Amino acid sequence: MAFSPDKETAIPFDGDGYMLNRQKLPEIQNARTKNGSKF
């Protein structure tokens, strides 16, 4: 069970998963874009 960003809506999911760090993700994407990755 996961929760949406509003921390009120439960979102069920099956299988393996991971928590997305919404603060670090843009930093990682920007660094990879500078190195030539395309999203």
Helices and strands as residue ranges (DSSP letters): E 2-3, E 10-11, H 24-34
